[in-house]
Amino acid sequence: MSQRSCFFMRWFSFVMFLLILPLVSSFEITEIMYAPDSDIGGSSNEWVEVFSGDSTVNLSSCIFNGNEIDTNLTIDANSYFVIVRDKGAFEEVYGVPIPIIETSFGRGLSNNGGEIEFSCADEEDTVTYQDTYAKKNSKTLEKNKKGQWKESLREKGTPGTQNSNYQLSYDYTPIEITEVMPDPFGSDDRVKPEGEWVELYNSGKDTILLNELVLYDSDEDHELYITNTNTNSNELCGGCYVIIYRNGDGDFDLSKNNDAVRLYSGYPIADNVLIDEMTYSNAIEGNSFSKFEDGWSMTIPTPGKENVFTSSCDWEVSIDTVNSIFKKDDFEFVVTVQRKHGEPQEITVKGEIEDLFGRTIKEYTPWTKKEITTKNTKKYSPNLKEDVYQLHFWIEGLVCEDMSVDDNEYKTLFAINPQYKESASSLSIEQLYLGKDEEARWGEQVRVKLDVYKGDETKHAVQMWVEKEGERVSATTKVNVHDPFKHYPLTLPLQMDANCNNKIDDGKVTLVVEAFGLHEEHEFRMEGVSKKICKDYLDYVKEDRKERKKKQRFRYDVTRLPTTVESGGYLPLSVQVVNDDAFHLYDLWAYVYRGSKCYSCAEGAREDSMQQFSLSEKEAKVLDFILPLDEEMEGEYSIKIKLRKDGQKTTKDLTKKIVVVAPKVNVVEESVRVVGVSEENNQEEDVVFRRSPLSSSTGAVIYESSSTKAFNMIPYVLILSLILLGVVVWRKK
């Protein structure tokens, strides 16, 4: 090899050494505390963190800012150590178990920025820092994995551990504005997650810290700093979205007509870099501007998600009733139709009130082809009698494709109950069931229907008897009602004296009912004696004396049952149970059947409707059922009502008939049969009355009060709601 070639090879090797040398430096300065405030020791607690890298570092030959380090300590590879100005001050604040090397800092690290040099043998690392960050705020300058220096996210820094911003990028070029909500429903400056907002997207791979960035509208003085309070996170991961909320800010204010959204690296605009911007015009309330590959479009908001272009709409109708149970004069409701997404258009809304049998009671048309921009409301206060009802409103004839048709219709149950929240008890005589001649005979049993409401009351006895000229001419019927704040529609028997010797004159008598300190009376006529009872008067007297000495027998009656119901609907049924003279446990259930098949059991058992309860001495209770009927039923079916006492194997049964018709019957005649079963002979005793829904009662009723015969509304609302939910769940299986 010639001398010239040897020279060239040596020169090339030297140049390569100089190029490679910086790349193989085994250590680097990673954190600087240059301006600690007085709370953590002031200037005496200045320190610099160094990471050893892939090789060990022998500190015996190291120099820090021109001052030799007086130690023979060797630092392991991939380890941290700190060079401190005052070891005692550092340990008092941090106390971390890492190598601490105390050395001279000369006049100290400059609070206005400066240069730091650290070298060992042939290796050196130099950092030039500025006072833009971490100046007397208990934070440090930290170096991330890309070599960028930023302020630490943790107070006092992270000496001896990975820097708090190590994984974060400060390259803002991957950030873009992808969605803007300039005109939300409600106030624009409401706190998050309401009000105006801007969506950002990180198209890169690294997480980016956002807390230095600032949003502006078209006015450079209208800034919105991105902070932890107006976002869910100030760290934006790669491929992720983040929402920046206005959150009550008074400067940043997006116009509904024409405006811009601009993202800068900081404040003010003149000293910072524009990262991304967009402009828009003619915003529609509730719609956002979303970015797509071919530009910006107004569409349905998708905050925090990939934008979806759609030309569909979303309209909603709702009903606000405040409550579900009302007194007669307190009922009112508000209907609201609202555009949730899409453009304003002409809207038609209709509605109706239905009773428990599906009959339309009232009809409404609050809007017919009404141009609605955002929402409209209308209030109604109908006058309704006591009953359970359903409110039903719906949107008709939408010209756009509604993306969520479920909210185009709204149904809700409510009840009118005059005793709602009433603490005072009430008592009234509703009906007397007599013969066709509308008179009773001596020795007969008269049935009396009472309307009893027990409010905030400790008394529990309900008693009734018949008087003539101040003398009692009947036995006394007594029952106990224990549950307060409950409505009791009771039907009770009353035994008239035999009067076989005609000592009591025929004519007017007075029915007397007392309960809770209340007193009610009603007159009716007695005419003649029962020939059957008085055929052998002496035998009757003996038998009557025996009967009066006997304990009261338990009875149970069907007190409400329509004769006709619709297929696929619900059968309301009420049963009254009057206990005997001792405490007992009862099971009561009912079902609809024909042949061997049950038509109200869904896929469950016939006992699914069972109600378990206990009654004390002479207590009365009314139990309500609403039985769900199968679809496609038609014709006559049977209803079985079964009562089990104290777990006995034998049950006391009632069987009634019901006619099931196709849905949407216009006129329904309701018939109630009051059926009693005695414990002694288990035989039915029928008293029938029929009632047209649009007229007064007729037949064997000689007296009817002006108050309605509605049931206890609260159980109906709750039971019907639970049954509706159960049917929906069953049908979805």
Residue pairs with C-beta under 8 A, 6 or more apart in sequence:
21 122
25 53
25 123
25 124
25 125
26 52
26 53
26 54
26 55
26 57
26 77
26 123
27 50
27 51
27 52
27 53
27 55
27 57
27 118
27 120
27 123
27 125
28 50
28 51
28 53
28 125
28 143
29 48
29 49
29 50
29 116
29 118
29 125
29 127
29 143
30 49
30 50
30 51
30 80
30 142
30 143
30 163
31 48
31 49
31 140
31 141
31 142
31 143
31 152
31 157
31 158
31 159
31 163
32 48
32 49
32 109
32 116
32 127
32 129
32 134
32 140
32 141
33 45
33 46
33 47
33 48
33 134
33 140
33 157
33 159
34 46
34 109
34 110
34 111
34 114
34 129
34 131
34 134
34 141
35 43
35 109
35 111
35 131
35 134
35 135
35 136
36 42
36 43
36 45
36 46
36 136
36 138
37 136
37 137
37 138
39 138
40 93
40 138
40 156
41 86
41 89
41 90
41 92
41 93
43 85
43 108
44 85
44 86
44 89
45 84
45 85
45 86
45 89
45 90
45 93
46 84
46 85
46 105
46 108
46 109
47 82
47 83
47 84
47 85
47 90
47 159
48 64
48 82
48 83
48 116
48 118
49 80
49 81
49 82
49 157
49 159
49 160
50 57
50 80
50 81
50 82
50 83
50 118
50 125
51 78
51 79
51 80
52 75
52 76
52 77
52 78
52 79
52 80
52 81
53 77
53 78
54 77
54 78
55 77
56 74
56 75
56 76
56 77
57 74
57 75
57 81
57 120
58 72
58 74
58 120
58 121
59 69
59 71
59 72
59 73
59 74
59 75
59 101
59 120
60 69
60 71
60 72
60 73
61 120
61 121
62 68
62 69
62 118
62 119
62 120
63 69
63 117
63 118
63 119
63 120
64 83
64 103
64 105
64 117
64 118
65 105
65 106
65 116
65 117
65 118
66 106
66 117
67 103
67 104
67 105
67 106
69 83
69 101
69 103
70 103
71 101
73 99
73 101
75 81
75 99
79 98
79 99
80 98
80 99
80 159
80 160
80 161
81 98
81 99
81 100
81 101
82 90
82 98
82 99
82 100
82 101
82 159
82 160
83 101
83 102
83 103
83 118
84 90
84 100
84 101
84 102
84 103
85 102
85 103
85 104
85 105
85 108
86 102
87 100
87 102
90 100
91 100
93 156
94 156
94 159
94 160
96 159
96 160
97 160
98 159
98 160
109 116
111 131
111 135
111 136
112 131
113 128
113 129
113 130
113 131
114 128
114 129
115 126
115 127
115 128
115 129
116 126
116 127
116 128
116 129
117 124
117 125
117 126
118 124
118 125
118 126
119 125
127 149
129 141
129 149
133 139
133 141
133 149
133 150
133 151
134 140
134 141
134 151
134 152
138 155
138 156
139 151
139 152
139 154
139 155
139 156
139 157
140 151
140 152
140 156
140 157
140 158
141 149
141 150
141 151
141 152
142 149
142 150
142 151
142 152
142 157
142 158
142 163
142 164
142 165
142 166
143 149
143 163
143 166
144 150
144 163
144 165
144 166
144 167
144 168
144 169
144 170
145 166
145 167
146 169
146 170
146 171
146 206
148 169
148 170
148 171
150 165
150 168
150 170
150 209
151 165
152 158
152 163
152 164
152 165
153 164
153 165
153 209
154 164
158 164
165 209
167 206
167 207
168 206
168 207
168 208
168 209
168 235
169 204
169 206
169 207
169 208
169 209
170 208
170 209
171 204
171 206
171 208
172 208
172 213
172 265
172 273
172 275
173 204
173 275
174 202
174 203
174 204
174 206
174 208
174 238
175 200
175 201
175 202
175 203
175 208
175 213
175 236
175 263
175 275
175 276
176 200
176 201
176 203
176 276
176 291
177 198
177 199
177 200
177 201
177 261
177 263
177 276
177 277
177 278
177 291
178 199
178 200
178 201
178 241
178 290
178 291
178 307
179 198
179 199
179 288
179 289
179 290
179 291
179 301
179 302
179 303
179 307
180 197
180 198
180 199
180 254
180 261
180 278
180 280
180 288
180 289
181 196
181 197
181 198
181 288
181 301
181 303
182 196
182 254
182 255
182 256
182 259
182 280
182 283
182 288
182 289
183 196
183 254
183 256
183 283
183 284
183 285
183 286
183 287
184 190
184 194
184 195
184 196
184 197
184 285
184 286
185 285
185 286
185 374
186 194
186 195
187 194
187 195
188 195
188 196
188 246
188 253
188 254
189 195
189 196
189 246
189 247
189 248
189 249
189 250
189 253
190 248
191 245
191 247
191 248
192 230
192 243
192 245
192 247
193 243
193 245
193 303
195 245
195 246
195 247
195 248
196 245
196 246
196 252
196 253
196 254
197 243
197 244
197 245
197 246
197 303
198 215
198 243
198 244
198 261
199 241
199 242
199 243
199 244
199 303
199 304
200 210
200 236
200 241
200 242
200 244
200 263
201 240
201 241
202 208
202 236
202 237
202 238
202 239
202 240
202 242
203 239
204 238
205 238
205 239
206 238
207 235
207 236
207 237
207 238
208 235
208 236
209 234
209 235
209 236
210 226
210 231
210 234
210 235
210 236
210 242
211 226
211 227
211 228
211 234
212 226
212 265
212 266
213 226
213 263
213 264
213 265
213 266
213 275
214 223
214 224
214 225
214 226
214 263
214 264
214 265
214 266
214 267
214 272
215 223
215 224
215 226
215 244
215 252
215 261
215 262
215 263
215 264
216 222
216 223
216 224
216 252
216 260
216 261
216 262
216 263
216 264
216 269
217 252
217 253
217 254
217 255
217 259
217 260
217 261
217 262
218 255
218 258
218 259
218 260
218 262
218 279
220 268
220 269
221 251
222 251
222 252
222 253
223 251
223 252
223 267
224 230
224 244
224 246
224 249
224 251
224 252
225 267
226 234
226 244
227 234
228 234
229 247
230 244
230 245
230 246
230 247
230 249
231 242
231 243
231 244
231 245
232 242
232 243
233 242
236 242
241 303
241 304
241 305
242 304
243 303
243 304
246 252
246 253
246 254
254 261
254 283
255 283
256 282
256 283
256 285
257 281
257 282
257 283
258 279
258 280
258 281
258 282
259 279
259 280
260 277
260 278
260 279
260 280
261 277
261 278
261 279
261 280
262 269
262 274
262 276
262 277
263 274
263 275
263 276
263 277
264 272
264 273
264 274
264 275
265 272
265 273
265 275
266 272
278 289
278 291
278 296
280 289
280 296
283 289
283 298
284 298
284 343
284 344
285 373
285 374
286 301
286 339
286 340
286 341
286 374
287 298
287 299
287 300
287 301
287 341
287 342
288 298
288 299
288 300
288 301
288 302
288 303
289 296
289 297
289 298
290 296
290 297
290 298
290 299
290 302
290 307
290 308
290 309
291 307
292 307
292 309
297 309
299 307
299 308
299 309
299 310
300 308
300 310
300 312
300 314
300 341
300 342
300 403
301 341
302 308
310 403
311 400
311 401
312 341
312 342
312 400
312 401
312 402
312 403
313 339
313 341
313 342
313 343
313 345
313 398
313 400
313 401
313 402
313 403
314 339
314 340
314 341
314 342
314 402
314 403
314 404
314 407
315 337
315 338
315 339
315 340
315 342
315 347
315 395
315 398
315 402
315 407
315 408
316 337
316 338
316 340
316 407
316 408
317 335
317 336
317 337
317 338
317 349
317 393
317 394
317 395
317 407
317 408
317 409
317 410
318 335
318 336
318 338
318 407
318 410
319 333
319 334
319 335
319 336
319 391
319 393
319 410
319 412
320 333
320 334
320 336
321 332
321 333
321 334
321 391
321 412
321 414
323 414
324 412
324 413
324 414
324 415
324 717
325 414
325 415
325 417
325 420
325 713
325 714
325 717
326 414
326 415
326 416
326 417
326 420
327 416
327 417
327 418
327 420
327 421
328 383
328 384
328 385
328 386
328 416
328 418
331 381
331 382
331 384
331 414
331 416
332 379
332 380
332 381
333 379
333 380
333 391
334 377
334 378
334 379
334 380
335 349
335 351
335 364
335 366
335 377
335 378
335 379
335 380
335 393
336 375
336 376
336 377
337 347
337 349
337 366
337 367
337 372
337 375
337 376
337 395
338 374
338 375
339 345
339 372
339 373
339 374
339 375
340 404
340 407
341 403
342 400
343 400
344 371
344 372
344 373
344 374
345 371
345 372
345 398
345 399
345 400
346 369
346 370
346 371
346 372
346 399
347 367
347 369
347 370
347 371
347 372
347 376
347 395
347 398
348 365
348 367
348 368
348 369
348 370
348 395
348 396
348 397
349 365
349 366
349 367
349 393
349 394
349 395
349 396
350 363
350 364
350 365
350 393
350 394
350 396
351 363
351 364
351 365
351 366
351 391
351 392
351 393
351 394
352 360
352 361
352 362
352 363
352 364
352 392
352 393
353 360
353 361
353 362
353 382
353 384
353 389
353 390
353 391
353 392
354 360
354 361
354 389
354 390
354 392
355 361
355 387
355 388
355 389
355 390
355 693
356 387
356 388
356 389
356 570
356 572
356 716
357 562
357 565
357 566
357 569
357 668
357 670
357 693
358 566
358 569
358 663
358 664
359 666
359 668
359 693
361 384
361 389
362 382
364 380
364 393
366 376
366 378
366 393
367 376
367 378
370 376
384 416
385 416
385 708
385 710
386 416
386 417
386 418
386 707
386 708
386 709
386 710
386 713
387 415
387 416
387 708
387 710
387 713
388 413
388 414
388 415
388 710
388 711
388 713
388 716
388 717
388 720
389 413
389 414
389 415
389 416
390 411
390 412
390 413
390 414
391 410
391 411
391 412
391 413
391 414
392 409
392 410
392 411
393 409
393 410
394 408
394 409
394 410
395 408
395 409
398 408
402 408
413 717
413 720
413 721
414 717
415 713
415 714
415 716
415 717
416 710
416 713
417 487
417 710
417 712
417 713
417 714
418 707
419 426
419 453
419 455
419 487
420 713
420 714
422 453
422 455
423 455
423 456
424 455
424 456
425 452
425 453
425 454
425 455
425 457
425 515
425 516
425 518
426 451
426 452
426 453
426 455
426 518
427 450
427 451
427 452
427 453
427 462
427 513
427 514
427 515
427 516
427 518
427 520
428 450
428 451
428 520
428 705
428 707
429 448
429 449
429 450
429 451
429 511
429 513
429 520
429 521
429 522
429 703
429 705
430 449
430 450
430 451
430 489
430 704
430 705
430 707
430 709
431 448
431 449
431 689
431 697
431 701
431 703
431 704
432 446
432 447
432 448
432 449
432 511
432 522
432 524
432 701
432 702
432 703
433 446
433 447
433 448
433 449
433 674
433 687
433 689
433 700
433 701
434 440
434 446
434 524
434 700
434 702
435 441
435 700
436 700
437 527
438 525
438 700
438 702
439 524
439 525
439 526
439 527
440 446
440 496
440 524
440 525
440 526
440 527
441 496
441 526
441 527
441 528
441 529
441 530
442 496
442 497
442 498
442 499
442 500
442 504
442 526
442 528
442 529
442 530
443 496
443 497
443 498
443 499
443 500
443 529
443 530
443 532
443 533
443 534
443 540
444 496
444 530
444 533
445 493
445 494
445 495
445 496
446 466
446 493
446 494
446 496
447 491
447 492
447 493
447 494
447 674
447 687
448 464
448 491
448 492
448 493
448 494
448 511
448 513
449 489
449 490
449 491
449 674
450 462
450 464
450 488
450 489
450 490
450 491
450 492
450 513
451 487
451 488
451 489
451 705
451 707
451 709
452 462
452 481
452 487
452 488
452 489
452 490
452 515
453 486
453 487
453 488
454 460
454 481
454 483
454 484
454 485
454 486
454 488
454 516
455 484
455 485
456 484
456 485
457 484
457 516
459 515
459 516
459 517
460 480
460 481
460 482
460 619
461 478
461 479
461 480
461 515
462 478
462 479
462 480
462 481
462 488
462 490
462 513
462 514
462 515
462 620
463 476
463 477
463 478
463 513
463 514
463 515
464 476
464 477
464 492
464 494
464 511
464 512
464 513
464 514
465 472
465 474
465 475
465 476
465 477
465 494
465 511
465 512
466 472
466 473
466 474
466 494
466 496
466 509
466 510
466 511
466 512
467 473
467 509
467 510
467 512
468 504
468 505
468 507
468 508
468 509
468 510
468 526
473 496
473 497
473 499
473 504
473 509
473 526
474 494
474 495
474 496
474 497
475 494
475 495
475 497
475 548
477 492
477 493
477 494
477 495
478 552
478 618
479 490
479 492
479 578
479 618
479 619
479 620
480 616
480 617
480 618
480 619
480 620
481 488
481 515
481 619
481 620
481 621
482 616
482 619
483 621
486 712
487 711
487 712
487 713
488 620
488 621
488 622
488 712
489 559
489 560
489 574
489 576
489 622
489 709
489 711
489 712
490 576
490 620
490 622
491 557
491 559
491 576
491 674
492 578
492 620
493 555
493 676
494 511
496 526
497 504
498 529
498 530
498 533
498 534
498 537
498 540
498 541
498 544
499 529
500 529
500 533
500 534
500 537
500 540
501 537
502 529
504 526
506 525
506 526
506 527
506 528
507 525
507 526
508 523
508 524
508 525
508 526
509 523
509 524
509 525
509 526
510 521
510 522
510 523
511 521
511 522
511 523
511 524
512 519
512 520
512 521
513 519
513 520
513 521
514 520
522 703
524 702
524 703
533 540
534 540
551 580
551 581
551 582
552 580
552 581
552 618
553 580
553 678
553 679
553 680
554 577
554 578
554 579
554 580
554 584
554 645
554 679
555 577
555 578
555 676
555 677
555 678
555 679
556 575
556 576
556 577
556 578
556 588
556 643
556 652
556 654
556 676
556 677
557 575
557 576
557 674
557 675
557 676
557 677
558 573
558 574
558 575
558 576
558 641
558 654
558 656
558 672
558 673
558 674
558 675
559 574
559 575
559 576
559 622
559 672
559 674
560 572
560 573
560 574
560 672
560 711
561 572
561 573
561 574
561 639
561 656
561 658
561 671
561 672
561 673
562 571
562 572
562 658
562 668
562 670
562 671
562 672
563 658
563 659
563 669
563 670
563 671
563 690
564 658
564 659
564 660
564 661
564 665
564 668
564 669
564 670
565 571
565 629
565 658
565 659
565 660
565 661
566 629
566 660
566 661
566 662
566 663
566 664
566 665
567 629
567 630
567 631
567 632
567 633
567 634
567 660
567 661
567 662
567 663
568 629
568 630
568 631
568 632
568 633
568 663
569 629
569 663
570 626
570 627
570 628
570 629
570 720
570 723
571 592
571 600
571 625
571 626
571 627
571 629
571 639
571 658
572 624
572 625
572 626
572 711
572 716
573 590
573 624
573 625
573 626
573 627
573 639
573 641
574 622
574 623
574 624
574 625
574 711
575 588
575 590
575 622
575 623
575 625
575 641
576 620
576 621
576 622
576 623
577 586
577 588
577 615
577 620
577 621
577 622
577 623
577 643
578 618
578 619
578 620
579 615
579 616
579 617
579 618
579 619
579 620
580 617
580 618
580 679
581 617
581 618
582 617
583 614
583 615
583 616
583 617
584 614
584 615
584 645
584 646
585 612
585 613
585 614
585 645
585 646
585 647
586 612
586 613
586 614
586 615
586 643
586 644
586 645
586 646
587 610
587 611
587 612
587 643
587 644
587 647
588 610
588 611
588 612
588 613
588 623
588 641
588 642
588 643
588 644
589 606
589 607
589 608
589 609
589 610
589 611
589 641
589 642
590 609
590 625
590 627
590 639
590 640
590 641
590 642
591 598
591 600
591 601
591 606
591 609
591 627
591 639
591 640
592 598
592 599
592 600
592 627
592 629
592 637
592 638
592 639
592 658
593 599
593 600
593 606
593 637
593 638
593 639
593 640
594 635
594 636
594 637
594 638
598 606
599 629
599 630
599 633
599 637
600 609
600 627
600 628
600 629
600 630
601 608
602 608
602 628
602 630
602 726
602 727
602 730
603 730
606 640
609 625
609 627
611 623
611 625
613 621
613 623
615 621
622 711
622 712
624 711
624 712
624 715
624 716
624 719
625 719
626 716
626 719
626 720
626 723
628 723
628 726
628 727
629 660
633 660
634 660
634 661
634 662
635 659
635 660
636 657
636 658
636 659
636 660
637 657
637 658
637 659
637 660
638 655
638 656
638 657
638 658
639 655
639 656
639 657
639 658
640 653
640 654
640 655
641 653
641 654
641 655
641 656
642 651
642 652
642 653
643 651
643 652
643 653
643 677
644 651
644 652
645 652
652 677
652 679
652 682
654 675
654 677
654 684
656 673
656 675
667 693
668 693
669 690
669 691
669 692
669 693
670 690
670 691
670 692
670 693
671 688
671 689
671 690
671 691
672 688
672 689
672 690
672 691
673 686
673 687
673 688
674 686
674 687
674 688
674 689
675 684
675 685
675 686
675 687
676 684
676 685
677 683
677 684
677 685
678 685
687 700
688 699
688 700
689 697
689 699
689 700
689 701
690 697
690 698
690 699
691 697
691 698
692 698
696 704
697 704
